[in-house]
């Protein structure tokens, strides 16, 4: 309910947008269309199965694309993990100080 100091919805000018120049660069290929590009980003936690960026253009992944990405780029590659000898501490949400040894990963790549 609008107060007397606020204008009514119908008294305000509508906001026009141009759908073609909305700034959206999301990839959404049509049936039969192929898109390609260099992988410039990957967020495995976005959406249901992750978001991949090809040349900076994001695209939602389905489960099949996610499995194919992992199989092609992760499985079979060497990963090295080093645990630091020096410990660090932080205060957790319960206010308790927790000590841990930081980990660092390195990867052997074929390129």
For each residue, the residues with C-beta under 8 A, 3 or more apart:
1:
2: 6 7 8 9
3: 6
4:
5:
6: 2 3
7: 2 11 12
8: 2 11 12
9: 2 12
10:
11: 7 8
12: 7 8 9
13:
14:
15:
16:
17: 22
18: 21 22
19: 22
20:
21: 18
22: 17 18 19
23:
24:
25: 56 57 58
26: 57 58 59 60
27: 35 54 57 58 59
28: 59
29: 33 34 35
30: 33
31:
32:
33: 29 30
34: 29
35: 27 29 54 59
36: 54
37: 40 54 55 57
38: 54 55
39: 42 52 53 54
40: 37 53 54 55 56
41: 51 52 53 56 58
42: 39 50 51 52 53 69
43: 46 50 51
44: 50 66
45: 50
46: 43 50 51 60
47: 50 51 60 61
48: 60 63
49: 60 61 62 63 65 66
50: 42 43 44 45 46 47 60 61 66 69
51: 41 42 43 46 47 58 59 60 61
52: 39 41 42 58 59 61 65 69
53: 39 40 41 42 56 57 58 59
54: 27 35 36 37 38 39 40 57 59
55: 37 38 40
56: 25 40 41 53
57: 25 26 27 37 53 54
58: 25 26 27 41 51 52 53
59: 26 27 28 35 51 52 53 54
60: 26 46 47 48 49 50 51
61: 47 49 50 51 52 65 66 69
62: 49 65 66
63: 48 49 66 67
64: 67 68
65: 49 52 61 62 68 69
66: 44 49 50 61 62 63 69 70
67: 63 64 70 71
68: 64 65 71 72
69: 42 50 52 61 65 66 72 73 74
70: 66 67 73 74 75
71: 67 68 74 75
72: 68 69 75
73: 69 70 77
74: 69 70 71 77
75: 70 71 72
76:
77: 73 74 107 108 109 110
78: 107 108
79: 105 106 107 108
80: 105 106 107 108
81: 103 104 105
82: 103 104 106
83: 101 102 103
84: 87 88 101 102 103 104
85: 101
86: 101
87: 84 99 100 101
88: 84 99 100 101 102
89: 97 98 99 100
90: 97 98 100
91: 95 96 97 98
92: 95 96 97 98
93:
94:
95: 91 92
96: 91 92
97: 89 90 91 92
98: 89 90 91 92
99: 87 88 89
100: 87 88 89 90
101: 83 84 85 86 87 88
102: 83 84 88
103: 81 82 83 84
104: 81 82 84
105: 79 80 81
106: 79 80 82
107: 77 78 79 80
108: 77 78 79 80
109: 77
110: 77
111:
